């Protein structure tokens, strides 16, 4: 028995005789990790077959993409404070740190498609989704709500008048819950096979796309039609307080002061429950050190020190689209077995999303903005995620299969002709 080597999405092979051409018969599983074990049988006469036994399944491409995202997260968390040019963009634009959140949501979408490929008990599945959502909400509030004051102050506890209700895990929880529930409730509407045609996968999973479209409508209509009045906030300095008023009175504004995203959070959560150190303080309007942190300008506008929630309610509704796009990539992985078919779907969609985002941004129609989680930001980061995911698929999956075939054929041509079958031993290595 050879050492197990991980292979993408798994495969079920009939016994492969030495010298035979290997066909790729990829099959996906749902919940179990995927590995392939290579085993050489005892020779029988002039036969020496190599058996590939399926033990468990795991999608190596998704693992590699997840690993890259975690590396990016660690990099920007540790180095972002020193090299602020890779930290979150102060407002419009996209930096290295701005890819982390949508990449995680993309991973969530792909994982949901694989985990809920088959739903045997709908009530049990819904219960697990709700429990998992509540767990993420709990840990998100505990970690980012202000309970821990380390490293500045080694004590614990939170003022409920100032607790931060939103955060990264809370956003992931919302996206996961919505996308997973749609996937679960549409179990009986799923096709077992996909008809030929580039858009057949979209029509087959039209309910998932309908959910994404509703999120898009809610976000766009609210962002461009909601009236944002003047608003005030208070800063407490030791024994005194100072109140500032931000003048708005407008609709459809996408700047820091008067956007609908911030207004919704101020109304729903309350201004004291928002993030108190938004990155827009690094804007040129606020500091001469932009894009790095620095002292405020003497003529800095009032909103520079105002709180703003980057993981707020309205922007999290827009983030549902990142999960929907991710689950689409998972559906392609399930239904299309050929490498060329998968890559055609993935790359075309990724490039299309990038083009839409670039056009929206450079025409100033809807700038790429992580703080607002604008539609152009969704398209840009999801398109980038799709391209990177496709690149990992080529490196991990296709290169793995090609190398397997080359080794097997080379050994046959160069060795088997002159080596007795009884003492011949083949090792197959996967990269």
N, C-alpha and C positions, 0 to 999 in steps of 0.2 A: 504493500500500500504506500503510495507516494504521499508527501505532505500536501495538505489541502492548499489550493491557491484560489484567491478570490477572482471571480469572473462576473462581469456585468450581467445583470438581469437574469442570469441562470440559463441553463440549456439542458435539454433532454436529448441524448444521443443514443442511437442504437450502437451496438459494439462496432468499433472502428478497426478494421483490419489494417495492418501495417501496409502502407502504400496507397490506401484508398483516399480519395478526395473527401475532405471534411466539409459537410454542409452545416451552415449556421441555422439552428432551429431554436431561436430564442423564445423563452417563455417567462412571463412575469408572475411573481407571486404577490401576496397581499401584505402579510404582517411579518413574515420571517425573513431573516437575513439570508443572502444568497451566496452559496459557495459551491465549488465544484471539486470533487475529489477524483484524481486519476488513479486508475488501478490496472495493473497488468495481470492478466490471467495466466494460468499455467498453460504451456503450449499443448496443443492437440494436433498431432500429426504435423502438417505443414502450415498450421494456423497459429497465430500469436496475437489475438485481438487485444486491444486496449479498451477497457470499459470506463466510461465516465459516469459516475453515480452522483445523482443530485441529492445533496444532504440538506441544504438550506439555501435561502435566497436573500440577496442584498444588492441594491443598486449602487454600484461603485461610483458611477458618475455623480450621483447625488451626494455621496459621501465626500468626494473630492471637492465638489462645489461648496458644500457646507464647511469643509476644512478651510478653504480659501476665505470664506466669509468670516470665520472666527479669527483667522490671522489678521484680516483687515480690521476687525473690531479691536483686537488687542493693540495693533499698531497705532490706530488713531486715538485710542484711549490713553496710551502711554506717551506717544510722541506728539499728539495733537496739541498738548499744552505748551510744548517747546517749539514745534514748527507749526504755527497756527495756519499756515497756508494749506495744510492738508486737513485741518479741522473743518467743522461744518461751515459752509458758506454763510457770511453775515446776512445775506438776503438772497437776491437772484444769483443764479449760477449753481454749479455742482462741483464739489471737491471730492477727494477720496473718501472722506468720512460719510458723505451723503449717500454712498452706495450701500452702506451696511444694512440699514433698516429695510429698504426694499428687497435686497438680496435675501434676507431672512424670510420676508413675507412670500417671496417667490418659492423658497424652499418649503415653506408651510403648504403652499398650494400643491406642489408636486407630491409631497408626502401624503396629503389627504387623498389625492387620486389613487395612490398605490394602496394606502391603508384601507380605504373604503371601496376597493374594487368589487368586493362582494360583501353585502350586508345580509347576514342570516337572520338577525333579530333586530328590527328597527327600534323597538323600545329600548333595548339594551344599548344600542349604538347611540341613541339620543342621550341617554342617561350618562354614558361615558363622556360624550362631548360636553355636556353641561358641567359635569364634575371637573373635567380638565380645564374648562374655561374659568370656573370659580377658583381653582388652584392658582392659575396664572394671575388672576386679578388679586388674590390675596398676597402672593409673593411680590407682585408689582407694587402694590400700595405699601407693603412693609419695607421694601428696599428703597423706593423712591419717594415715599410719602413724607419723609422727614423724621422717621423714628430714630435712625442712627445719625449722630452728629460727628462721627469720626471722619477724618483724623484731626480736625480742628479742636474738637471737644469730646473727650472720651466718656460721654454719658448717653443715655438712651431715653426715649420718650418723645412724644409729639404733641404739639399744641393743636387740638382739633379745629381751632379757628383758622389755622394756617396750613393744615395738611394738604399735600398735593395729591389729588385724586387720579390724575392722568400720569402716564409714563410709558416706557417702551413695552414692558410685558402686558400692560393693559391694552395697548394697541394690537399687539399680536393676538391677545385673547379674543378681542372683538372680531378681527379678521378671520381667525380660525373658526370661531363659533358660527359666523354667517356662512362662510364657504362650506364648512363641514355639514351644517344642517341642510343646505341646499343639495349637496351631494347625497346625503342620506335619504331625504324625502323624495328624491327623483330616482331612487333605485329601480323601481319597476318600469320606469320610462327609458332606461338606458338600452341602447342596442347591443346585441351580442357581437355583431359584425358591422364594420363600416363600409359603406358603398364606395366605389371608386370615385375620385374627384377631390380636388384640393380643398373644397369647402364642406365636404361631407362631415368632417369631424366637428365643424361649428354647428351645423344643423342637428347633429346627433346629440349634442350637449347644449341645446339652445336655452335650457332653463338656467344653467350656470351663467351663460352670457347675458340672459335677461336680468339676473340678479346684479351682475356687474354694471349693466346699462342703467338700472334703477339707481345704483349708488352714484354713477356718473351724473344722472339728471339731478339728483338731490344736491350734490355738491355744486354743480355749475349754476343751477337756478338760485340757490341760496347765496352763492358767492357774488353773483352779478345783479341780483335784484334786492337783496336785503338792505334796508336803510340803516346806516351806522350813525347814531347821534354823537354829540360830544360826551366825553367820559373823563372821570377823574381817578386818581390813585394817590395813596399816601405813603411816604417813606418815613420810617421811625429812626431817629438818631438819638440814641441813648435816652436823654430826658426830654426830647422835643420831637415834634412831628412836623412834616412839611407836605402840603398837598399841592398836586399839580393837575392842571386841566389840559386835556388834549382836544383840540377843536377838529371836528369831523363834519357831520351833516352832509353825507354823500352816499352814493351807491356804487358798487362795482370797482372800488378802489383796491389795488393789489399791492400797495405800499405797506410799510410796517405799522403806521399809526391807525389807519381807518379801514382795515380789511374786515370782511364779514367773519372770517375764521376766528379772529380774536374776539370779536363782539359776541359770537355764539358762546364761547367759553366763559366770557365775563358774566353773561346772563345765566348760563346753566350752572357753572361751578362757583362763581363768585370770584372777584378779582384777587382776593387774599389766598385763593387755593391754586393759583397759577405759578408757573416756573418763574422764579424771581431774577434769574440771570440769563436772559435771552442773548443769543449770539449777535443780534443786530447792534449791540453796543460797539461792535468793531467796524461799523459802517463809517464811511468818510464824513457823513453828516454828524456823527457823534464823536469821533476822535481823529486826530491828525496822524495817528499811528496805523490807521487802517491799511491792510486787512488784519493787522495784529492788534492786540489789546493795548490800551494806553489811556492817559487821562482824558476826561471829557473836554471837548472844545468849550470855550467861553460862551459861544453862541449856539450850543447844542440844543436841538428841539426838546420839548418836554417829554416826548415819548421814549427818549433814549434810555431812561432808567425805569421805564414801566415794565411790569411783568407781562409775560406772553407764554402761552402753552404750546410748545412745538409738537406735542402728541395729543392735541385736543380732539374734541368730538367731531367737528365737521371735517377736519383733515384726516381723521381715522376712517370716516366714511369713504373718502376718496381712496384711502389705502386698501380698501376691499378689492379694488381693481388689480392691485399687485398680486393678491392671492388668487384671483380669478384667472389671471394670465398664467400664473404658476401651475394651477390645476389643469389648464389646457395643455401645457407641456407634458404633464403626467398622463393625460388621456392619450396623447400622441404616442408616448412610450408604451402604453398598454396595447393599443389597437394596431399600430403599424410595426411590422416585424422586420422589415428591411432597413438597413442603415441609410440608404439613399432616400427612402420615403420619409424617415424621421427627420433627417437633416434638412430636407426640402421644406418640410413644415416649420421646423424650428427657426432656421436661418431666415427664411422669407418673412416670417412674422417679426423676428428680432430687427431685421433691417428696416421693415416697414414702420415699426414703432419708433426707431431712431430718426427716420426721416420726418415723421409727423412731429416729433418733439423739437427737432432742429428748426423746422419751419415755424412752429408756434413761438419758439423762443426768439429767433432773430427777426421776426416780423413784429415783435412786441405785442402780439395778440395775447398770449398767455406765457409769461416767462417761466423758465425752469426754476422752481423754488421749493426747497425741502421744508421750510417752515410752514408754508401753506399747503404742502403736498399737492401742488398744482397738477393739472392733467398732463401738461407737458413733462413735468418731473416724473409722473407715473410712466409715461411712454418711454422716456429716455432711460430711466433706470431698469425698467422691465425689458426693454430692447437690449440693453447691455447685458443683463442677466441671461437672456436667451442666447446671445452670441457666445458668452463665456461658457454657459452650460453645453452648448454644441461643441465648442472647442475641447472641453473636457471629455465629452462623449467620443470624439475622434481619438484623443490621446489614450483614454482608458479602455474604451470598448473595442473600437475598430483595430487599433494597434495590437491589442491583446489577441484578437482572433487571427489577424494576419500573421503575427509572429508564431502563433501555435501552428498554423498551416505550414509556414516556411520551415520550421524546425522538423516537423514530421516528414515533409517531402525531402528535405535535405538528408535526413538520416536514412531514408529509404534509398535514395539514389547513391549516396556515398558509402553506406555501411552494409545494408542488408544483403547486398548482392554477394558479399564475400564473408559474412559472419553467420555462423550457424544460428538458426532460430532458437535453439534450446538455451543458449547462453546470452542471447541479445536482450538488453534492458534499455527501455526508453524512458527518459524523464522529460516532462513537459513543463516549462516555466512560463508563467504569465506575468506580464509587466503591468 
